[in-house]
Amino acid sequence: MIDSHQVDRDQILSPKVWRYPRENKFMGLVIPKAYGGKVFSAYAHTQIIEKISGRNSAASVTVAVPNSLGPGELLDHYDTPKQKAHYLPRLAHGIDIPT
């Protein structure tokens, strides 16, 4: 699916590579299932990132940042129910990508 040499050469992930983590909710690993996430543990999240890193570092960072920098977790703990209902599904499905 990912050609690491091409990614390094072109400095961009292809639409196909972006589509896969979005469609498979890789952007919502730590988001509760009620909002479309997978609610994985920190250990499971780390194992997934490690596996992706073995293929391409840019792809692993693409999945790691939305999950490990905490936007989903922070929104889940501190936002209002209305804000959670709006933002968490969008993060889980990769519609919004935090940077």
C-alpha positions as CSV (number, residue, x, y, z in Angstrom):
1,M,0.0,0.0,0.0
2,I,2.8,2.4,0.8
3,D,5.9,2.9,-1.2
4,S,8.3,4.4,1.3
5,H,10.8,5.4,-1.3
6,Q,8.2,7.4,-3.2
7,V,7.0,9.1,0.0
8,D,10.5,10.1,0.9
9,R,11.2,11.3,-2.7
10,D,8.0,13.2,-3.2
11,Q,7.6,14.3,0.5
12,I,3.8,13.5,0.4
13,L,1.5,10.7,1.3
14,S,-0.7,9.6,-1.5
15,P,-4.5,9.9,-1.3
16,K,-4.7,6.1,-1.1
17,V,-2.4,6.1,2.0
18,W,-4.5,8.8,3.6
19,R,-7.7,7.0,2.9
20,Y,-6.8,3.8,4.6
21,P,-6.3,5.1,8.2
22,R,-9.4,7.3,7.8
23,E,-11.6,4.5,6.7
24,N,-10.3,2.1,9.4
25,K,-10.5,4.7,12.2
26,F,-6.8,4.8,12.9
27,M,-7.3,8.5,13.8
28,G,-9.6,7.5,16.6
29,L,-7.6,4.9,18.5
30,V,-8.1,6.5,21.9
31,I,-11.6,8.0,21.2
32,P,-14.6,6.2,22.9
33,K,-16.7,3.9,20.8
34,A,-19.7,6.0,21.5
35,Y,-18.2,8.6,19.2
36,G,-16.9,6.3,16.6
37,G,-13.4,5.6,18.0
38,K,-11.7,2.3,19.0
39,V,-10.9,3.2,22.7
40,F,-7.6,1.3,22.6
41,S,-5.2,1.3,25.5
42,A,-1.9,3.2,25.4
43,Y,-0.1,-0.1,25.0
44,A,-2.3,-1.1,22.0
45,H,-1.8,2.4,20.5
46,T,1.9,2.0,20.8
47,Q,2.0,-1.4,19.2
48,I,0.0,0.0,16.2
49,I,2.4,2.9,15.8
50,E,5.4,0.6,16.0
51,K,4.0,-1.6,13.3
52,I,3.3,1.3,11.0
53,S,6.8,2.8,11.7
54,G,8.3,-0.3,10.3
55,R,6.9,0.6,6.9
56,N,7.2,4.4,6.9
57,S,7.9,7.1,9.5
58,A,5.7,9.7,7.8
59,A,2.7,7.3,7.9
60,S,3.3,6.5,11.5
61,V,3.5,10.2,12.5
62,T,0.2,10.7,10.6
63,V,-1.5,8.2,12.8
64,A,0.4,9.0,16.0
65,V,-0.2,12.7,16.2
66,P,-4.0,12.6,16.3
67,N,-3.9,9.9,19.0
68,S,-0.9,10.7,21.2
69,L,-1.0,14.5,21.4
70,G,-4.3,14.2,23.2
71,P,-7.0,16.2,21.3
72,G,-9.5,13.3,21.4
73,E,-8.7,12.5,25.0
74,L,-8.8,16.2,26.1
75,L,-12.1,16.7,24.3
76,D,-13.6,13.6,25.9
77,H,-12.6,14.7,29.4
78,Y,-13.3,18.5,29.2
79,D,-15.7,19.4,26.5
80,T,-19.5,19.7,26.8
81,P,-21.7,16.9,25.5
82,K,-22.6,19.0,22.5
83,Q,-18.9,19.7,21.6
84,K,-18.0,16.0,22.1
85,A,-20.9,14.9,19.8
86,H,-19.6,17.3,17.1
87,Y,-15.8,17.0,17.3
88,L,-15.0,13.4,18.5
89,P,-16.7,11.6,15.5
90,R,-15.0,14.0,13.1
91,L,-11.6,13.1,14.7
92,A,-12.3,9.4,14.9
93,H,-13.1,9.3,11.2
94,G,-10.2,11.5,10.1
95,I,-12.5,14.3,8.8
96,D,-10.6,16.7,11.1
97,I,-6.9,16.1,11.5
98,P,-5.4,17.9,14.5
99,T,-1.9,19.5,14.0
